[in-house]
Amino acid sequence: LELAEPPAPWPVRQAAAVDESVFDLTYFYETIGFLYRRDEHELLADSPALALGGLPGGSSAIRQHTTVGTIPELHAEQCTGCLQCSAVCPDVALPVTIQEPASLLRAGIARAEKARGPFLQFGRVQENYLKLAYRIVQKDDLHQFTGLKGLAQETYRQLVELMKPADDVRQALEGEFQAILEALADVPIVRTEHFFDQFHAQQKGSGQIFSLVVDPDACKSCGLCAAACPEGALDMVPVTEEKVSELRAQRDFLLELPEVPLDFLEKLPVEDDEIRTMLPLLNRSVYYSLYGGDNAPAGSGGKIALHLVTAAVEREMRPRIQRFIAQLDQMIETLEKNIQGQVSGSLHINDFEAFAEELSHLEKKKVDIGQLASLVVETEQRPEKLDKELLELQSRTVHELKTLREKLQEGMSGRGRARLLAALEKGSIAFWSGIFPYNPLPFPWVARENSPAVAEGLLEGLMARMVESIRIYRKGKLVADGLYEPQKHEEELQTLQYQDLTEEEKALLPPVWVIGGDAMFSGNSLAALQRILHSQLPIKILIVDNQGLALTTGTHANTGFGHRYRQRVEVALNALFSRQAFVAQGSVGYPALLFRQATQLVQFDGPGLLVVDAPEPVAQGITPRQVLELSRLAVATRTFPLFTFNPREGEGFQAALDISANPEPEAEWVTETVALPYEEGRQLPLTPAHWAVRQLRYRKYFRYIPKKEWTPDLVPLLEYLTLPADEQRNVTPYIEVVYKKQLWRVAVAPEIAANVADRQRTWQMLQELSGIRSSLVEQLRAEAKEEMEKELAVRQAALEKEFQEKQAALESQHDRIYHQKLKERLLQLSGFPQNAQKLAMKLKDLVGGNGHSEEEGK
């Protein structure tokens, strides 16, 4: 027997009842969601959702997934607060926050006082208690305190030890503290270098505690968070009822904490670029830009991509709307002060009873200033200086501004105006996001074929509504500033068009997104995409790419490298040549880059395309924990290169295109260093074949080659690609992979080899387009090298000839000098050292004739 119904899901508890329409999450839960949660579908009552087939945003949060399997457990002492796990969780099941230690403890104190009333004794020492807690965290270099309750208890112990209170005071303190301890949830607390130590070094007492909890109702046990953690701080542990109950308490406590403001996050002194990029996820509204509980498969790469994109939209649009609401508040305040000033200075009511009687005749209980002015006329108590027309104008303007503000703050769902609108391509994300009654998308969307055309219609209607809002805003500003002239301004306001808006006003337009998958790579959808990207329409497109390699349907016997095969559709590369659209390729394996690309796309004022590599475990034959690894491998093997093209960045095409996020962007292939028992530092080139061999869907294109079959006709894949087609038919390409610390050779089918060649050409083209590599530059470089080599050869020949001539001259000169010195020495020895005639004789004559002339002989 159930004596009480279980508490409603946390999004329902936090949502306010609105109007019992299809957009009202509270009403939806009470009429439909509650029965689905209890598996009592047959008791469904009449509901707008059933009649219209619509769903309120975030209705999937009513679902509880955790019943069996495993769930993440955090080892807080190993956590560094890098946010990687939270960023890649497909089901938004790892909410995070940073808080001052005092903020965490105050939440527990507030809970306890709400249940028991204000604390007398603890209230007197509360501030000292909170300061002491901070000092304990500051000195905790060994990370002894990893849970909030442990910190609370140690702080209380030290406080009592320092205070040495009287027995009666101590007893009262103990009772109040136990109530606080029970109110606290033992959420994990982590002192990190970038959130606590760097903060404290910059300003003493400002350190922030990092906390991460697991939502057991949203978690699908995919294990991606544990696989993503670089420090091994998350383990998957068995699910138990006690564990689930503990995690729910931690989640609810975390969600009661103050939301971390986005402007505060922007000022954080975090040096790590990746962590700095992901900081907005610490804001609750940004993180819950999507909900869990839907029918997406565990470890869905597509949902990771969608979450990061919607989080980037929330991060950009939320401050814009808040600034606009602040401007409306200022105008409303100014107008109300003006109205109050006029009325208080103009009305002089002597007979309050008669005035009250006239007030009672009004039908509405709430009387605005316009009605008050009218009432004064009727009772003949309006002085001549009271300007009724101005009062009515100001009153009507205030009403219009407040209505606009309410739409922005509350909207139709109670959560404020939607941050985006989406047209989902049928058969993609709509496959799991539109299954009744579980809708994870908290924004309006529609699923249709040829979604780009639908998006164009949505944008047109949205622009018209935005123009109407700006008319109200502009008129309100004129009236508030006392500058409004009906004859002059009314025509201007009524003829206002979207193109007349300022850039700041256009930035308030919720972006319209087209969201789809591989189905958009053909037919009408592809043509519509190209039309949008060549237009000026600010429509954003997200494509979750899972098309893989392009393979033929023929057999290995009649297909080979150089034969025809189905080519990959390179939507992003083709979109580059529009030259005016923002285009990017991202990967769920690089979440910080993907979040940055999505943010840049929202900031871009024209059309844009974001294609994301997002592996799906079931479709690709991998486990959920392999999703990130496979996505990163797709990048490393050049199967799916990363790039960002922003026409607003720099001058010229090359300045706008950035491929630096790829590993070794200047190299043709990335090399991996592997450790083998018999060889250290073996270098293996990574190719798309190394990516494909890990997936079940490509198994038939690979064959393990035993060592006894290693014959001369086996050729490394990259060498195979350089061979002429006739030679390729006589050999078998292979790749080397490491398995169980052994090097294996795996034969590669010709279809895979053809894809590798195609990916190689695509990567080379990206290198050329970005300026890293250029065929023209390489040709000029080769020609210059050849010309220099010829010139050097000519100069070398001339130098060699000159050297030989000089050498011969030196040798001749050397002989003459040697002969002369030898002759002089011989003459000295013979006794004719000063005889000029003898010196003039040749050496051979001198020696041959014994040095005597004929006359001397006689």
Stockholm file with secondary structure:
# STOCKHOLM 1.0

chainA/1-858         LELAEPPAPWPVRQAAAVDESVFDLTYFYETIGFLYRRDEHELLADSPALALGGLPGGSSAIRQHTTVGTIPELHAEQCTGCLQCSAVCPDVALPVTIQEPASLLRAGIARAEKARGPFLQFGRVQENYLKLAYRIVQKDDLHQFTGLKGLAQETYRQLVELMKPADDVRQALEGEFQAILEALADVPIVRTEHFFDQFHAQQKGSGQIFSLVVDPDACKSCGLCAAACPEGALDMVPVTEEKVSELRAQRDFLLELPEVPLDFLEKLPVEDDEIRTMLPLLNRSVYYSLYGGDNAPAGSGGKIALHLVTAAVEREMRPRIQRFIAQLDQMIETLEKNIQGQVSGSLHINDFEAFAEELSHLEKKKVDIGQLASLVVETEQRPEKLDKELLELQSRTVHELKTLREKLQEGMSGRGRARLLAALEKGSIAFWSGIFPYNPLPFPWVARENSPAVAEGLLEGLMARMVESIRIYRKGKLVADGLYEPQKHEEELQTLQYQDLTEEEKALLPPVWVIGGDAMFSGNSLAALQRILHSQLPIKILIVDNQGLALTTGTHANTGFGHRYRQRVEVALNALFSRQAFVAQGSVGYPALLFRQATQLVQFDGPGLLVVDAPEPVAQGITPRQVLELSRLAVATRTFPLFTFNPREGEGFQAALDISANPEPEAEWVTETVALPYEEGRQLPLTPAHWAVRQLRYRKYFRYIPKKEWTPDLVPLLEYLTLPADEQRNVTPYIEVVYKKQLWRVAVAPEIAANVADRQRTWQMLQELSGIRSSLVEQLRAEAKEEMEKELAVRQAALEKEFQEKQAALESQHDRIYHQKLKERLLQLSGFPQNAQKLAMKLKDLVGGNGHSEEEGK
#=GR chainA/1-858 SS CCSSCCCCCHHHHHSCCCSSSTTCHHHHIIIIIHHHHTTCGGGCCCCHHHHHCCCCTTGGGGCCCCSSSEEEEECGGGCCCCCHHHHHCTTCCCCEEEECHHHHHHHHHHHHHHHHCCCSHHHHHHHHHHHHHHHHHHTCTTCCCCBHHHHHHHHHHHHHHHHCCCHHHHHHHHHHHHHHHHHSCCCBCBCCIIIIIHHHHHSTTCCCEEEECCCTTTCCCCCHHHHHCTTCCEEEEECCHHHHHHHHHHHHHHHHSCCCCHHHHHTCCCCCHHHHHHGGGGSHHHHTSSCSCSSCCTTCHHHHHHHHHHHHHHHHHHHHHHHHHHHHHHHHHHHHHHHHHHHHHHCCCSCHHHHHHHHHTSSSSSCCHHHHHHHHHHTTCCCTTCCHHHHHHHHHHHHHHHHHHHHHHTTTTSSCSCSCEEEEETTTTHHHHSBTTBCCCCSCEEEESSHHHHHHHHHHHHHHHHHHHHHHHHHHHHHHTTCCCHHHHHHHHHTCCGGGSCHHHHTTSCCEEEEECGGGGSHHHHHHHHHHHTSCCCEEEEEEECCCCCCCSSCGGGCCTTSCCCCCCCHHHHHHTTSSSEEEEEETTSHHHHHHHHHHHHHCSSCEEEEEECCCHHHHTCCGGGHHHHHHHHHHTTSSCCEEECTTSSSSHHHHEECTTSSSTTSSSEEEEEEETTEEEEEEEECHHHHHTTSGGGGGGEEEECGGGCCTTEEEHHHHTTSCHHHHTTSEEEEEEEETTEEEEEEECHHHHHHHHHHHHHHHHHHHHHTSSCHHHHHHHHHHHHHHHHHHHHHHHHHHHHHHHHHHHHHHHHHHHHHHHHHHHHHHHHTCTTCHHHHHSCHHHHHHTTTCCHHHHC
#=GC SS_cons         CCSSCCCCCHHHHHSCCCSSSTTCHHHHIIIIIHHHHTTCGGGCCCCHHHHHCCCCTTGGGGCCCCSSSEEEEECGGGCCCCCHHHHHCTTCCCCEEEECHHHHHHHHHHHHHHHHCCCSHHHHHHHHHHHHHHHHHHTCTTCCCCBHHHHHHHHHHHHHHHHCCCHHHHHHHHHHHHHHHHHSCCCBCBCCIIIIIHHHHHSTTCCCEEEECCCTTTCCCCCHHHHHCTTCCEEEEECCHHHHHHHHHHHHHHHHSCCCCHHHHHTCCCCCHHHHHHGGGGSHHHHTSSCSCSSCCTTCHHHHHHHHHHHHHHHHHHHHHHHHHHHHHHHHHHHHHHHHHHHHHHCCCSCHHHHHHHHHTSSSSSCCHHHHHHHHHHTTCCCTTCCHHHHHHHHHHHHHHHHHHHHHHTTTTSSCSCSCEEEEETTTTHHHHSBTTBCCCCSCEEEESSHHHHHHHHHHHHHHHHHHHHHHHHHHHHHHTTCCCHHHHHHHHHTCCGGGSCHHHHTTSCCEEEEECGGGGSHHHHHHHHHHHTSCCCEEEEEEECCCCCCCSSCGGGCCTTSCCCCCCCHHHHHHTTSSSEEEEEETTSHHHHHHHHHHHHHCSSCEEEEEECCCHHHHTCCGGGHHHHHHHHHHTTSSCCEEECTTSSSSHHHHEECTTSSSTTSSSEEEEEEETTEEEEEEEECHHHHHTTSGGGGGGEEEECGGGCCTTEEEHHHHTTSCHHHHTTSEEEEEEEETTEEEEEEECHHHHHHHHHHHHHHHHHHHHHTSSCHHHHHHHHHHHHHHHHHHHHHHHHHHHHHHHHHHHHHHHHHHHHHHHHHHHHHHHHTCTTCHHHHHSCHHHHHHTTTCCHHHHC
//
